[in-house]
Amino acid sequence: ISALQQGYSQVLCQTLSERNLEITSLKNQGENLRRDNAITSEMVSSLQKDMLAKDEQVQQLKQEVNQLKSENKEKDHQLEALNSRLEHFRSQVIKATYGRAKPFQDKPVSDQQLIEKITQVTEDNINFQQKKWTLQKETQLGLCRQEEVADSVEKLKKALDSCQACMKTSCCSNDLRKEVSFLQHLQVSPPVSGLQKVSLDILRLSLSWLEETEHLLQDVGIQFSSTNKWQPSSPVVA
């Protein structure tokens, strides 16, 4: 009996020891499961938060995509309107550049052809403006030239009138010589200077004839008194 009791005690102790080990193992497994469960719960919670954030991002992206689609659609409408206006402007440029006649009956005008035509028209316009400016300048110079000639004619006329008045009176050669000297130094422009030269030649001939006449009269004893000398007033240069 004592041996049986001892054996039973040993078996019981072994069984209890095994139970304790099993309980300890189960406790450890339970702790591990609780820890794993906590970690899993945290991961699930984090994933749920991430999913919510992703959903919000997806919704925001959808809104942005819809807005971009709407903006692109509006841009397309604006681009179509702009292309229409550009095409209208291009047709107006072609009409203004080529006129009513179509440059190419069967082919549309290319951009390169239009650019070359615009360049040609621009160059022609520049040449026309240059010719117009040159003509205006020549016309202005011609008017200035006419005014200068008219002024010279007026000065020559006054000088010749003074010479004529001197010759109509009983003037001596000294008086006529003064008139000739004044006419000789009178500043006039061509072609009036040619008339001045011809007039000087005639007056010098008259002066020479008058001087010879005075010498002949002096040779025969006729003297000129101061009362017979006409003192012409000096002509005023205009």
Helices and strands as residue ranges (DSSP letters): H 2-98, H 111-168, H 173-184, H 192-219, G 226-228
